[in-house]
Each structure stands twice: as structure tokens, then as C-alpha cells.
Amino acid sequence: MYLVVGATGPVGLGGEICRQLRAVGQPVRALVRPTANADRLSSLARIGVEFIKGDLRNRRSLDEACRGIETVISTASMMVSRQDGDTVENVDGTGQNDLIEAANAAGVPSFVYVSFSKHIDRDFPFRNAKRAVEQRLKHSRLAYTILRPTFLMEVWLNPIAGFDFREAHARIYGLGRNPISWISMDDVARFAVISLGTPLARNATFELGGPEAISPLETVRIFEEVSGRRFQLEFVSEEALEEQQQNAPDSLQRSLAGLSRCYAAGDVIDMTAILKSFPMALTSVRDYARGVLEKI
Ligand SMILES: NC(=O)c1ccc[n+]([C@@H]2O[C@H](COP(=O)([O-])OP(=O)(O)OC[C@H]3O[C@@H](n4cnc5c(N)ncnc54)[C@H](OP(=O)(O)O)[C@@H]3O)[C@@H](O)[C@H]2O)c1
């Protein structure tokens, strides 16, 4: 039995991992909060995911959820989907650490943790929480797989981050010239699922990117070609982001500004070696653009 923590979010990496696991007949339990989105819960229930109520901020619920589990897969984060009282520190920090402790205490053999790219390396609370959790996991008794994807298309080439392809309006952080190996959430889910039970993924950390490194301005050009519409651009300068990070009222705002500065700097991931071990066709920005524009 696999335990997925983070299965009900709006972006949906955890939900996609549940779907891919159920598609190959694996038993899946999802830790869900009482406030979880009803439609997403029903679509998970329809494919046979079982639920256990819990919260990363409630250690006892984590102990219960980990009982009888073979691998915990944690994609949870409060950056996009949060409730009152959630903070970077008590969800992405202490909450994830408690989940590792609970898995340890319950004798769970292995743990897959979704972190992010090593190039996201400025000093801000979310990055510090991710790296601290990675260290905690590495020093635990659990066999670990740490996935470090770069910027997800479903977040950064999406209205969530101001890339509003429905309105042909794109917010660009920085000058938009530095390349990023944008990766699709579906491909991160495939790496998570492939890594389960593969000896190569035992006690391993994988940097994950998509098939090509292209600049934000090039992504706009692709969306313009596919949609046949000219996009209006809104630039957020690096100076403005630095100021936002310095003057942010809380750790969430500091982290969002920090992440945007890392996007402005670019993030190229060479996938050659990893694709030799795990051959798969990766989703390109053009594939993603076709998919989302088709649904408008
Ligand atoms: N965005 C990017 O570009 C990017 C890049 C690299 C890595 N990542 C990582 O990828 C992972 C998945 O991201 P995503 O965008 O798919 O996330 P998402 O859709 O926002 O989902 C987040 C999930 O975390 C759950 N969660 C939040 N607080 C919780 C708590 N206190 N207790 C239990 N569950 C809680 C949410 O539950 P509810 O549904 O109840 O709110 C939701 O199911 C994250 O770890 C993120 O850091 C993202």
C-alpha cells in the first residue's frame, strides 16, 4: 500500500501520481484534509483511492496514516493550496519532518519526497525548508528517493503565476531571456512512479527537467504560434522582486519572491544521463501549449 500526501491540490502532482499508480493496479491511500476539494476527492474515489483523514500539522494523524504502508510519497506543500494557520514553516518544514518521523516510527521501508531543483538556491524560507527536509530524510532509517524538478509548466506557464493563456497575457519574471528546462507535472509523476521499486532510485536524488531549455520569451512565442494570438507581456524586474523579497510581510511572500528570482535567473537541467536509466518521451512546452489551448 502506498501513502500519497498531497493528492488533492489544484495543480495536481499528487493526484496524478495516484492515477498512474491505480492504472497499474497498485493500492493507494491518500491523506486528505476535511477541507479537501470535493470534485478532486470524487475523482480519486472513482479510481479506487482510499482515504485517511489527516494533516501534516497533526502528528497523530500521520502515525495512523503510515500504518501498514510500503512507501510514503509526499508532494504536499502550502505554497499554492493552504488553509488558515498554514505556514511554510509548519507545513513544508515541521509538517514534512513529522511525516518522516511518523514513517520511521511505523517501520515504513521507503519514502519519496518531491523537492525542487538544486539551482533554486537562494536564501528564502521555502527553499530552506525543502533542503532541511531532504537532509532529515537522508539521515533517517528510510530508503529515500528525492525528486528535484525544475519549474512546472502547470504552475509557471499557467494563470496561477500570471501566464494567462486564456487572455493572451503573460507575466514574465526578469527579462525573460534565461532558459529553463520547464517540466510537466505528468512527467514528474511518471518519474515518481518509475522510481518505486527500482534499485537505481534507492537512496538517490534526481534533478528533473523537460526535453528542452527555453527562455520565458520563447515560451510566449510558442503559445502565440499555437494559439494564433499575440500575447501582451508584463515584466516584473529583478530589482522589484528583490525589493519584494526584502520587504515581504511573511515567509510565504518572501518565498514567492525568492522563487520568482530563481525563475528570472533560469534553470537548465541536462536530462541525458537520467533518460538513459529511465527512457521516456518528455512533454515539450509546445505539447503542453496545445493541450491547454485546446481546452479553452
Ligand atoms: N510549482 C513548481 O514549479 C514546482 C517545482 C518543483 C517542485 N514543486 C513541488 O511539487 C509538489 C507538488 O506541487 P503541486 O503544485 O502539485 O501542489 P498542489 O496542487 O498545490 O497540492 C498541494 C497539496 O498539499 C496539500 N497540503 C497542503 N498543506 C497540507 C497540510 N497541512 N497537511 C496535508 N496536506 C497539505 C494540499 O492539500 P489540500 O488539497 O487539502 O489543500 C494539496 O493536496 C510540491 O512539493 C512543490 O513544492 C513544484
The ligand as an ORCA input file, in Angstrom:
! r2SCAN-3c Opt
* xyz 0 1
  N       5.402     24.697     -8.773
  C       6.550     24.305     -9.264
  O       7.047     24.806    -10.267
  C       7.291     23.193     -8.563
  C       8.572     22.890     -8.996
  C       9.263     21.878     -8.369
  C       8.671     21.179     -7.325
  N       7.411     21.507     -6.919
  C       6.817     20.748     -5.801
  O       5.849     19.873     -6.316
  C       4.977     19.481     -5.246
  C       3.551     19.384     -5.710
  O       3.132     20.634     -6.087
  P       1.680     20.868     -6.647
  O       1.792     22.181     -7.334
  O       1.123     19.708     -7.357
  O       0.869     21.110     -5.302
  P      -0.689     21.452     -5.117
  O      -1.515     21.069     -6.277
  O      -0.756     22.854     -4.602
  O      -1.053     20.458     -3.929
  C      -0.549     20.632     -2.652
  C      -1.111     19.540     -1.787
  O      -0.538     19.685     -0.470
  C      -1.586     19.512      0.460
  N      -1.323     20.177      1.727
  C      -1.043     21.475      1.941
  N      -0.943     21.693      3.263
  C      -1.172     20.496      3.885
  C      -1.241     20.070      5.228
  N      -1.080     20.935      6.259
  N      -1.483     18.770      5.506
  C      -1.693     17.887      4.490
  N      -1.667     18.229      3.182
  C      -1.411     19.524      2.895
  C      -2.808     20.127     -0.212
  O      -3.974     19.652      0.430
  P      -5.415     20.382      0.195
  O      -5.910     19.900     -1.125
  O      -6.202     19.894      1.352
  O      -5.161     21.854      0.236
  C      -2.623     19.582     -1.627
  O      -3.155     18.283     -1.717
  C       5.252     20.473     -4.114
  O       6.017     19.840     -3.124
  C       6.061     21.554     -4.799
  O       6.929     22.220     -3.917
  C       6.693     22.490     -7.528
*
